[in-house]
């Protein structure tokens, strides 16, 4: 799925993922610190099945795979996604900011742009699953009015690592 146009913030732009973003994105996701609370595995656990999914992200019909970049330089600083959920205009969102840009408000700016896009597209509900121990991401969702909906768990792909999590939701 592809955005019709880039999402423009004060300091960032969110655009469609391109194959040329592959190394930036996977280096960030597979980093043990940066990707700690993501379901993506560390590099050594990527198998052929997972690699084939990565190789087709640009053409994916599962959702919108997006790159966050600095507006003034075009430097990529993170990734995010919007994923339709079966049901009545509900979506999941996800986001990851490169650790060299943590605690600078870029996650907040990205989530604000995602919510704006969802409202423009008549979404009625948005959800995000966050590891219980990921306090920064939980605080970010609270800031935007997300409420805990139910406890859950997720596992890092192909690894023996499971996280207790919370599914947060927000009505739009």
SVG drawing of the C-alpha trace seen along z (x, -y; Angstrom):
<svg xmlns="http://www.w3.org/2000/svg" viewBox="-17 -23 41 43">
<polyline fill="none" stroke="black" stroke-width="0.4" points="0.0,0.0 1.2,-3.5 0.5,-6.9 -0.9,-9.3 1.4,-12.0 4.1,-12.6 3.1,-13.6 4.7,-16.8 5.5,-17.9 7.4,-20.8 10.7,-18.9 10.0,-15.6 8.5,-14.1 6.9,-10.6 7.1,-8.9 6.6,-5.5 9.4,-2.9 11.7,-2.3 14.1,0.6 17.0,-1.9 15.8,-2.3 16.5,1.4 19.8,1.2 18.9,-1.9 15.7,-0.2 17.0,3.2 20.1,1.9 17.7,0.0 15.2,2.8 17.8,5.5 20.0,3.5 19.7,5.1 19.1,1.7 17.1,-0.1 14.9,2.8 14.7,4.2 10.9,3.9 10.0,4.8 8.8,8.2 11.6,8.1 14.5,10.4 18.1,9.5 20.1,9.9 21.4,13.4 17.9,14.8 16.7,13.6 15.7,16.7 14.8,17.1 11.0,16.7 11.6,13.4 14.0,12.2 11.5,12.8 9.0,10.6 11.6,7.8 12.4,8.1 8.8,7.3 7.9,4.5 7.8,1.9 5.0,3.8 3.2,5.0 -0.6,5.0 -0.6,5.7 -0.2,2.1 1.8,-1.1 5.5,-0.7 6.9,-4.2 10.2,-6.1 10.6,-9.1 13.2,-11.6 14.4,-15.0 12.6,-17.6 15.6,-19.9 18.2,-17.2 16.2,-14.1 18.2,-12.0 16.2,-8.9 15.6,-8.9 13.0,-6.2 10.2,-4.1 6.5,-3.7 3.6,-1.8 -0.2,-1.9 -2.0,1.4 -5.7,1.9 -7.4,4.3 -10.4,6.3 -13.4,4.5 -14.9,1.1 -12.3,-1.4 -9.7,-0.3 -5.9,-0.5 -2.8,0.6 0.2,-1.8 3.8,-1.2 6.9,-3.4 10.6,-3.2 13.0,-6.2 16.7,-5.6 18.4,-5.7 20.5,-8.6 17.3,-10.7 15.6,-9.5 14.2,-12.0 14.0,-14.8 10.2,-14.7 10.4,-13.0 8.2,-10.1 5.6,-12.5 5.7,-14.4 5.5,-11.1 2.5,-9.8 0.7,-13.2 1.1,-12.9 -0.1,-9.3 -3.2,-10.3 -3.9,-13.2 -3.7,-10.9 -6.0,-8.4 -8.6,-11.1 -8.4,-12.3 -9.1,-8.7 -12.2,-8.3 -10.6,-5.9 -12.7,-5.3 -10.2,-3.5 -6.4,-3.3 -4.5,-0.8 -0.8,-0.1 0.7,2.8 3.5,1.9 5.8,3.9 5.0,3.3 8.6,2.4 8.7,-0.1 7.9,-3.1 8.8,-5.7 6.4,-4.4 3.7,-3.9 4.1,-7.5 3.9,-8.7 0.6,-6.9 -0.8,-8.3 0.2,-11.8 -2.1,-11.3 -5.0,-10.0 -4.6,-6.3 -6.0,-4.1 -5.0,-0.6 -7.5,1.8 -6.3,5.2 -3.1,7.1 -1.3,9.2 2.0,10.8 4.3,10.8 7.4,12.8 10.4,11.6 10.4,13.5 12.5,16.7 13.9,15.9 13.1,17.2 12.1,13.7 8.5,12.9 7.2,9.6 4.2,8.9 2.4,6.1 -0.6,3.8 -2.8,3.1 -3.7,-0.6 -6.6,-2.1 -7.9,-5.5 -11.3,-6.4 -11.1,-8.9"/>
</svg>
